[in-house]
Amino acid sequence: MASTPPSPKFSPQPQRLMENLAGVIDIMLGRTSGLSRIDLSASGIGWSFGGLAIAGLADMSALSMLYNGQAAQESMEVSKAFYVIGHLVVSLIGYAASFVALYLLCRTPGEQQNFPTAVAVHNWASPIVSIAFVPLLAIAFSLGGTGGSMQDNTLLNMVSVFWIGVLIFIGLRLIRISLNIQMGKTVLFFVVSTAVSLITVEGLESLLGLTRAS
């Protein structure tokens, strides 16, 4: 009797990882079918937090480049290790705060039922976003020149604006598809959760001295 091929949810770890990431990429492209490729079991949702660890490794590279760029133009008041680790911890807190806000916004039974799905989808989206940003940042620093301040690096500013637009576009799709809600409510949920995250991050960075004086 022929054996049944294993489901992606019970396949070996590397294959599970790639299947989850592929599912999130489908969702980023607006394909609701991507949800079927993501492991949304209790253990799968728990395992999705490993995506944050992968994203953290990529973010460390980006933060290291940002620190080096700032240190080349001005005297930094904090060490590189404190700068990188501090930003990672603050970003993680801001990420958690955004999901607290999103959870409070989910009022209908359907939204509350789909909230764990939204968590898993965003967790797997994090490493894709972080890894994609690193080469863009490296190109901006390489082609933008080392003279002048970081604010005068036109290419870096263009990359920042472009990436903000990408994040907004992706973020709306992640929320809409994972929670299965209409676009009007999606925009509201995105704006509120993002605002909470930004306020949390900006406040903590200022408190810890991670922001540069203008």
Buried (B, 14 or more C-beta within 10 A) or exposed (E): EEEEEEEBBEBEEEEBBEBBBBBBBBBBEEBEEBBEBBBBEEEBBEBBEBBBEBBBEBBBBBBBBBBEBBEEBEEBEEEEEBBBBBBBBBBBBBBEBBBEBBBEBBEEEEBEEBBBBBBBBBBBBBBBBBBEBBEBBEEBBEEBEEEEEBEEBEBBBEBBEEBEEBEBEBBBBBBBBBBBBEEEBBBEBBEBBBEBBEEBBBEBBEEBEBEBEE
